[in-house]
Amino acid sequence: MKKTPVKKIWLLAAVLGLAPTVGLAQTMDDLLNDGRNPDNVLTQSMGYKRHNYSPLNRINKGNVKRLVPVWNISLQNEMGEMAAPVVHNGVMYAINGRWTYAIDVESGRQIWRTPVQIEPGMTRQTNAFNRGAPVIYNGKLFRVTADNYLVALDMKTGRVVWTQKYADWKEGYYSTGAPIIANGVLISGMSGGEYTTRGFLDGWDPETGTKLWRRYTIPAPGEPGSETWPANSDAWKFGGGPTWRSGSYDPELDLVYWGTGNAEPYDPRPRQGLDSLYTSSVLAIRPKTGEIVCHYQYTPNDVYDVDATDEHVLADLTINGQMRKVMIQSNKNGFMYVLDRTNCKLIEAHPYTRVNWASSIDLASGRPQLTGVYKDFLAGDEVSIFPSRGSNAVPLAFNPNKGLIYAAPWDVPRIQKLAPPRPQILGEGSTGVIARNPEIKPGEVVGYFIAFDPLTGQRKWQQPLADLASSAGMLVTGGGLVFTGKLTGEVVALDEDTGNTLWQFKTGSSVNANPITFTHKGQQYVSVASGLGGQLAGRIAGPKVPRGGSMWTFALMPEQ
């Protein structure tokens, strides 16, 4: 089925937009140096290390109470705002399931907007959303669409330059996560592991859209890792391992680190209870070739739906008197891991929320020490697994000056039991379990904002969240502030040292996205999207919070 022609999309963008703002092309060096020019935010998480940290301190603990909205623009979307914007040369670029926007950062005026074209009949047309951020490079903006197209747009005009289809939604594939640019290669992932798909990453030429390579996350028979799947079985064809979040990049090592989702089905019997590589893992790959250099599997034989897709924070930490190149992940399974990013070896792992499926992670073997939950589940019992998710698929923040992680863990269980066996068919749901939501009592604490030491496992502080946990990303600044949000719609600024709320502002819908901060003409701004979205957040907060997408930008009100 053909997409809307490029000419038609260009005409729509031209009619809807105003006069385009001219910008300069971005080089790979520009992206690698993101953060050195505070006027620009060129990458997701404000840098390839995924720190979500800014040294800007004009907005700080002493004056944050004077923070006020300076503009707000509708994003014309009710399917959820989970992507952070990027900023280049005074223009903000934003994406959601319906549109791509260019916005003047000073006034909030729309410069152009280009509609997302979805194939007729696509099953997720009313639930399409995007995570991550727009990707900008050499004058183009790159994004994915729910129906598995990679799209390149001209940053000046919003005109579509090229599109490439990489999977068929009729086979269960869909897409939500942002691609990245690494060593001149555009790398994109996919979603749909719950529909018995086989995960992959693709490498593309960003100039032409030519596919350079594909790296499957489930090895075919005879490939390395295939011994962790049943022999003489087609289980690997439907094995999951989706790549629905984004990667980190170390240019010195020339390695991209990308997390993979859980194995399918959750019922381990079709997989014979084997480890099922490379599901629930991190892959370190060469961006030019897709070659796997090393890997670490967080949850072998994952029966808990605890994806390892969250972005990896890259840091240089002193451990036992030695400086180590590490990567840190707040895994959905409830443990926060510190790995050596040169070889993917485990250094530390500590629970950062309540965990009952494993007692600890063995540092020598790297494997979880299972409790009786697994045996009870296999015996057919309904089990309550803590956590249902460490956090709800949102980026954390890391202050490199303090060595602390700022996160929003959940403290609710997953309740499930084995379902009757059914054939695995590509494109059809086959988790192998019957699940239900826990009953939450009014006022019950279901999550926290925390500051966490990933090396010691110590919580420096925690702030409880009752009724609804957070589905917003974190931003930490040189002003001693942690910006994040709540499902009830507040953007909040927390004291980095105590977690106390110093400022908050109520937006029109949930805050499920990542805040950013930048400067323009000497003024510091904070921007964040508002709009309830995502399957879990929509399900639990939908009856309580209105929908509708918008972008908010804040600055300090002048002193009187």
PAPA-717318 format. One record per residue (C-alpha): residue number from 0; residue in one letter; x, y, z. Coordinates in steps of 0.2 Angstrom, whole numbers, padded with zeros to 4 digits, m for minus. Layout:
NUM A X Y Z
...
This chain:
0 M 0000 0000 0000
1 K 0008 0017 m0005
2 K 0011 0032 0006
3 T 0004 0049 0002
4 P 0015 0056 m0012
5 V 0030 0067 m0006
6 K 0022 0081 m0017
7 K 0006 0081 m0008
8 I 0014 0081 0009
9 W 0025 0096 0004
10 L 0009 0105 m0001
11 L 0001 0102 0015
12 A 0016 0108 0025
13 A 0017 0124 0014
14 V m0001 0128 0017
15 L m0001 0125 0035
16 G 0016 0133 0039
17 L 0022 0151 0039
18 A 0038 0158 0032
19 P 0052 0145 0036
20 T 0067 0150 0047
21 V 0084 0147 0039
22 G 0096 0136 0049
23 L 0113 0129 0046
24 A 0116 0110 0043
25 Q 0122 0100 0058
26 T 0137 0090 0057
27 M 0142 0074 0067
28 D 0154 0085 0077
29 D 0140 0097 0082
30 L 0129 0082 0088
31 L 0144 0075 0098
32 N 0147 0092 0106
33 D 0129 0094 0111
34 G 0128 0105 0127
35 R 0143 0116 0123
36 N 0132 0129 0115
37 P 0118 0132 0127
38 D 0106 0139 0114
39 N 0105 0122 0106
40 V 0098 0105 0111
41 L 0102 0094 0097
42 T 0100 0076 0103
43 Q 0088 0067 0114
44 S 0093 0068 0133
45 M 0104 0083 0129
46 G 0119 0072 0123
47 Y 0124 0055 0117
48 K 0129 0050 0135
49 R 0110 0051 0139
50 H 0113 0061 0155
51 N 0099 0073 0154
52 Y 0110 0085 0163
53 S 0113 0104 0159
54 P 0125 0115 0168
55 L 0114 0130 0166
56 N 0111 0138 0183
57 R 0102 0155 0179
58 I 0086 0146 0185
59 N 0091 0139 0202
60 K 0084 0135 0219
61 G 0084 0153 0224
62 N 0073 0160 0210
63 V 0064 0145 0203
64 K 0048 0152 0211
65 R 0048 0165 0198
66 L 0047 0153 0184
67 V 0031 0157 0173
68 P 0025 0151 0156
69 V 0030 0162 0142
70 W 0021 0153 0128
71 N 0011 0137 0125
72 I 0006 0130 0108
73 S m0006 0116 0104
74 L 0001 0101 0096
75 Q m0016 0095 0089
76 N m0015 0078 0096
77 E m0024 0067 0108
78 M m0014 0051 0107
79 G 0000 0057 0119
80 E 0016 0068 0120
81 M 0030 0057 0126
82 A 0044 0065 0115
83 A 0056 0079 0120
84 P 0059 0093 0108
85 V 0076 0098 0101
86 V 0081 0116 0098
87 H 0093 0123 0084
88 N 0096 0141 0079
89 G 0081 0148 0088
90 V 0069 0134 0081
91 M 0061 0120 0091
92 Y 0057 0104 0083
93 A 0043 0093 0090
94 I 0035 0076 0085
95 N 0020 0066 0090
96 G 0009 0053 0082
97 R 0000 0065 0070
98 W 0013 0079 0066
99 T 0030 0086 0065
100 Y 0032 0104 0071
101 A 0044 0118 0069
102 I 0041 0132 0082
103 D 0049 0149 0085
104 V 0057 0147 0103
105 E 0055 0166 0107
106 S 0036 0168 0103
107 G 0029 0150 0102
108 R 0024 0154 0084
109 Q 0022 0139 0072
110 I 0034 0140 0058
111 W 0028 0125 0049
112 R 0020 0108 0053
113 T 0019 0092 0042
114 P 0006 0079 0045
115 V 0011 0061 0048
116 Q 0003 0050 0034
117 I m0003 0033 0041
118 E m0008 0018 0030
119 P m0027 0016 0029
120 G m0032 0002 0040
121 M m0017 0002 0051
122 T m0023 m0004 0068
123 R m0014 0009 0079
124 Q m0021 0024 0070
125 T m0030 0030 0085
126 N m0015 0025 0097
127 A 0000 0031 0088
128 F 0014 0040 0098
129 N 0032 0044 0098
130 R 0046 0042 0112
131 G 0063 0050 0112
132 A 0065 0066 0102
133 P 0067 0071 0084
134 V 0084 0068 0076
135 I 0092 0082 0066
136 Y 0107 0080 0055
137 N 0114 0089 0040
138 G 0099 0100 0038
139 K 0086 0085 0039
140 L 0075 0079 0053
141 F 0072 0061 0055
142 R 0058 0052 0063
143 V 0048 0036 0063
144 T 0029 0033 0060
145 A 0018 0021 0069
146 D 0016 0011 0053
147 N 0035 0008 0051
148 Y 0041 0021 0040
149 L 0057 0031 0043
150 V 0055 0048 0036
151 A 0067 0062 0032
152 L 0061 0080 0032
153 D 0069 0096 0027
154 M 0072 0106 0043
155 K 0069 0123 0034
156 T 0052 0119 0026
157 G 0045 0103 0033
158 R 0045 0095 0015
159 V 0047 0076 0015
160 V 0064 0072 0007
161 W 0062 0053 0008
162 T 0053 0039 0016
163 Q 0058 0021 0019
164 K 0046 0007 0024
165 Y 0055 m0006 0035
166 A 0042 m0018 0042
167 D 0023 m0022 0039
168 W 0011 m0018 0052
169 K 0000 m0032 0047
170 E 0013 m0044 0054
171 G 0012 m0035 0071
172 Y 0026 m0023 0069
173 Y 0024 m0005 0074
174 S 0036 0009 0079
175 T 0037 0022 0093
176 G 0055 0025 0097
177 A 0067 0038 0090
178 P 0082 0033 0079
179 I 0099 0040 0082
180 I 0114 0046 0071
181 A 0131 0037 0076
182 N 0146 0039 0065
183 G 0136 0046 0051
184 V 0124 0031 0051
185 L 0105 0033 0055
186 I 0100 0018 0066
187 S 0082 0014 0070
188 G 0072 0001 0079
189 M 0055 m0006 0081
190 S 0041 m0011 0092
191 G 0029 m0026 0093
192 G 0037 m0039 0103
193 E 0020 m0044 0111
194 Y 0014 m0049 0093
195 T 0027 m0063 0091
196 T 0038 m0052 0080
197 R 0057 m0054 0079
198 G 0067 m0039 0084
199 F 0079 m0029 0074
200 L 0089 m0014 0072
201 D 0092 m0006 0055
202 G 0107 0005 0049
203 W 0103 0018 0035
204 D 0112 0031 0025
205 P 0104 0047 0031
206 E 0107 0057 0015
207 T 0098 0044 0003
208 G 0088 0033 0014
209 T 0098 0017 0008
210 K 0098 0003 0020
211 L 0115 m0002 0025
212 W 0112 m0016 0037
213 R 0100 m0026 0048
214 R 0104 m0033 0064
215 Y 0091 m0046 0071
216 T 0091 m0047 0090
217 I 0086 m0065 0089
218 P 0099 m0076 0081
219 A 0094 m0088 0067
220 P 0100 m0106 0069
221 G 0118 m0108 0068
222 E 0122 m0090 0073
223 P 0130 m0085 0089
224 G 0117 m0086 0103
225 S 0106 m0098 0094
226 E 0111 m0112 0107
227 T 0100 m0102 0119
228 W 0084 m0106 0109
229 P 0076 m0123 0107
230 A 0084 m0134 0093
231 N 0073 m0140 0079
232 S 0060 m0126 0083
233 D 0053 m0111 0075
234 A 0053 m0102 0092
235 W 0066 m0090 0087
236 K 0055 m0083 0073
237 F 0043 m0076 0085
238 G 0055 m0073 0100
239 G 0052 m0054 0103
240 G 0067 m0044 0108
241 P 0060 m0028 0101
242 T 0071 m0012 0101
243 W 0057 0001 0105
244 R 0068 0014 0114
245 S 0084 0023 0108
246 G 0102 0020 0109
247 S 0117 0029 0117
248 Y 0134 0032 0108
249 D 0152 0032 0113
250 P 0162 0040 0099
251 E 0179 0036 0107
252 L 0175 0017 0107
253 D 0163 0019 0092
254 L 0150 0009 0100
255 V 0131 0011 0101
256 Y 0122 0003 0116
257 W 0104 m0002 0113
258 G 0093 m0011 0124
259 T 0081 m0025 0119
260 G 0064 m0031 0125
261 N 0058 m0047 0133
262 A 0056 m0064 0126
263 E 0040 m0070 0119
264 P 0030 m0079 0125
265 Y 0031 m0075 0143
266 D 0027 m0093 0146
267 P 0044 m0101 0145
268 R 0039 m0118 0139
269 P 0039 m0115 0121
270 R 0056 m0108 0123
271 Q 0061 m0123 0134
272 G 0065 m0112 0148
273 L 0082 m0107 0139
274 D 0090 m0090 0141
275 S 0083 m0084 0124
276 L 0097 m0072 0118
277 Y 0097 m0058 0114
278 T 0081 m0053 0123
279 S 0081 m0042 0138
280 S 0099 m0037 0135
281 V 0110 m0023 0130
282 L 0120 m0024 0113
283 A 0135 m0015 0110
284 I 0136 m0013 0091
285 R 0147 m0005 0077
286 P 0137 0009 0069
287 K 0144 0006 0052
288 T 0141 m0013 0051
289 G 0128 m0018 0065
290 E 0141 m0030 0071
291 I 0138 m0035 0090
292 V 0155 m0032 0099
293 C 0148 m0037 0116
294 H 0132 m0040 0126
295 Y 0125 m0042 0143
296 Q 0108 m0051 0147
297 Y 0099 m0043 0161
298 T 0085 m0056 0163
299 P 0089 m0073 0155
300 N 0073 m0082 0151
301 D 0062 m0067 0155
302 V 0045 m0073 0160
303 Y 0041 m0056 0168
304 D 0039 m0044 0154
305 V 0054 m0034 0161
306 D 0061 m0026 0145
307 A 0079 m0020 0145
308 T 0075 m0006 0132
309 D 0078 0009 0143
310 E 0092 0021 0138
311 H 0109 0018 0145
312 V 0118 0032 0153
313 L 0136 0033 0149
314 A 0148 0039 0162
315 D 0166 0038 0168
316 L 0166 0033 0187
317 T 0180 0030 0199
318 I 0178 0012 0206
319 N 0190 0004 0218
320 G 0202 0018 0214
321 Q 0202 0016 0195
322 M 0193 0026 0182
323 R 0180 0015 0173
324 K 0170 0018 0157
325 V 0153 0012 0162
326 M 0135 0012 0157
327 I 0120 0013 0169
328 Q 0103 0006 0166
329 S 0088 0007 0177
330 N 0081 m0009 0171
331 K 0062 m0013 0171
332 N 0066 m0028 0181
333 G 0069 m0017 0197
334 F 0088 m0017 0197
335 M 0099 m0003 0193
336 Y 0115 m0010 0184
337 V 0132 m0003 0181
338 L 0142 m0012 0167
339 D 0159 m0009 0159
340 R 0155 m0002 0142
341 T 0171 m0008 0135
342 N 0166 m0026 0137
343 C 0148 m0027 0144
344 K 0154 m0035 0160
345 L 0144 m0032 0176
346 I 0151 m0021 0189
347 E 0136 m0018 0201
348 A 0118 m0021 0202
349 H 0106 m0015 0216
350 P 0087 m0014 0217
351 Y 0080 0003 0216
352 T 0062 m0002 0219
353 R 0053 m0017 0228
354 V 0059 m0033 0219
355 N 0052 m0050 0224
356 W 0056 m0061 0208
357 A 0075 m0061 0212
358 S 0084 m0059 0228
359 S 0100 m0051 0220
360 I 0111 m0051 0205
361 D 0126 m0062 0207
362 L 0141 m0051 0202
363 A 0152 m0066 0197
364 S 0140 m0074 0185
365 G 0130 m0059 0181
366 R 0114 m0069 0183
367 P 0099 m0065 0194
368 Q 0096 m0076 0210
369 L 0078 m0082 0207
370 T 0066 m0083 0221
371 G 0051 m0095 0222
372 V 0040 m0084 0211
373 Y 0047 m0092 0195
374 K 0042 m0110 0201
375 D 0025 m0104 0207
376 F 0022 m0097 0190
377 L 0027 m0112 0181
378 A 0016 m0123 0193
379 G 0001 m0113 0186
380 D m0002 m0101 0201
381 E m0006 m0083 0199
382 V 0009 m0073 0205
383 S 0011 m0055 0210
384 I 0028 m0050 0203
385 F 0037 m0035 0210
386 P 0040 m0023 0201
387 S 0027 m0023 0186
388 R 0040 m0011 0179
389 G 0055 m0002 0187
390 S 0049 0014 0179
391 N 0037 0017 0165
392 A 0048 0019 0150
393 V 0055 0036 0154
394 P 0073 0042 0153
395 L 0082 0046 0170
396 A 0094 0059 0174
397 F 0112 0059 0180
398 N 0123 0072 0188
399 P 0141 0068 0183
400 N 0147 0080 0197
401 K 0138 0070 0210
402 G 0137 0053 0203
403 L 0119 0052 0207
404 I 0104 0045 0196
405 Y 0087 0054 0197
406 A 0073 0042 0193
407 A 0054 0039 0196
408 P 0052 0021 0200
409 W 0035 0012 0202
410 D 0030 0001 0217
411 V 0016 m0009 0210
412 P 0015 m0028 0205
413 R 0012 m0037 0189
414 I m0001 m0051 0192
415 Q m0001 m0065 0180
416 K m0003 m0084 0177
417 L m0001 m0096 0163
418 A m0014 m0096 0149
419 P m0019 m0111 0139
420 P m0006 m0115 0125
421 R m0010 m0107 0108
422 P 0000 m0107 0092
423 Q 0012 m0093 0089
424 I 0007 m0084 0073
425 L 0016 m0069 0067
426 G 0006 m0053 0070
427 E m0005 m0061 0083
428 G m0004 m0058 0102
429 S 0004 m0072 0111
430 T 0011 m0068 0128
431 G 0006 m0084 0135
432 V m0001 m0077 0151
433 I m0017 m0070 0158
434 A m0014 m0054 0167
435 R m0024 m0042 0178
436 N m0021 m0025 0186
437 P m0018 m0024 0205
438 E m0031 m0015 0215
439 I m0024 0002 0221
440 K m0032 0009 0237
441 P m0035 0028 0238
442 G m0020 0037 0245
443 E m0009 0021 0242
444 V 0010 0025 0238
445 V 0013 0018 0221
446 G 0029 0026 0216
447 Y 0043 0038 0221
448 F 0055 0052 0215
449 I 0072 0046 0220
450 A 0090 0051 0220
451 F 0100 0035 0219
452 D 0119 0030 0220
453 P 0121 0017 0207
454 L 0137 0011 0214
455 T 0131 0008 0232
456 G 0113 0006 0230
457 Q 0109 0019 0242
458 R 0094 0031 0240
459 K 0100 0048 0245
460 W 0082 0054 0246
461 Q 0064 0049 0240
462 Q 0048 0058 0238
463 P 0032 0046 0238
464 L 0019 0047 0225
465 A 0001 0042 0230
466 D m0012 0035 0218
467 L m0003 0038 0202
468 A 0016 0035 0199
469 S 0026 0046 0187
470 S 0028 0043 0168
471 A 0039 0058 0165
472 G 0057 0059 0162
473 M 0070 0068 0172
474 L 0081 0083 0169
475 V 0094 0089 0182
476 T 0103 0106 0181
477 G 0118 0116 0187
478 G 0105 0126 0197
479 G 0102 0112 0209
480 L 0085 0107 0202
481 V 0077 0091 0195
482 F 0063 0095 0183
483 T 0050 0081 0180
484 G 0031 0079 0179
485 K 0016 0070 0185
486 L 0002 0060 0177
487 T m0010 0073 0185
488 G m0002 0086 0174
489 E 0010 0096 0185
490 V 0028 0101 0179
491 V 0038 0101 0195
492 A 0055 0107 0200
493 L 0063 0097 0214
494 D 0077 0102 0226
495 E 0092 0091 0219
496 D 0098 0088 0237
497 T 0082 0084 0246
498 G 0069 0080 0233
499 N 0057 0094 0240
500 T 0046 0102 0228
501 L 0051 0120 0225
502 W 0040 0124 0211
503 Q 0026 0117 0201
504 F 0014 0122 0187
505 K m0002 0113 0181
506 T m0003 0110 0163
507 G m0019 0104 0154
508 S m0015 0086 0153
509 S m0002 0073 0160
510 V 0017 0076 0158
511 N 0024 0060 0151
512 A 0038 0068 0142
513 N 0056 0073 0146
514 P 0059 0092 0150
515 I 0074 0101 0141
516 T 0083 0118 0145
517 F 0092 0130 0134
518 T 0096 0148 0132
519 H 0090 0161 0119
520 K 0096 0179 0119
521 G 0104 0176 0136
522 Q 0088 0170 0144
523 Q 0086 0152 0151
524 Y 0071 0142 0146
525 V 0063 0126 0151
526 S 0052 0117 0139
527 V 0041 0101 0141
528 A 0027 0093 0131
529 S 0010 0089 0140
530 G m0002 0076 0134
531 L m0008 0060 0142
532 G m0002 0045 0131
533 G 0005 0028 0131
534 Q m0004 0012 0135
535 L m0001 0010 0153
536 A m0002 0029 0158
537 G m0018 0031 0147
538 R m0026 0016 0155
539 I m0023 0021 0173
540 A m0025 0040 0172
541 G m0037 0041 0158
542 P m0053 0042 0169
543 K m0044 0056 0179
544 V m0035 0067 0167
545 P m0040 0075 0150
546 R m0031 0072 0134
547 G m0024 0085 0122
548 G m0006 0089 0117
549 S 0003 0105 0120
550 M 0021 0112 0121
551 W 0025 0123 0136
552 T 0040 0135 0138
553 F 0044 0143 0155
554 A 0056 0157 0159
555 L 0060 0168 0175
556 M 0048 0182 0178
557 P 0058 0198 0180
558 E 0060 0204 0198
559 Q 0049 0218 0203
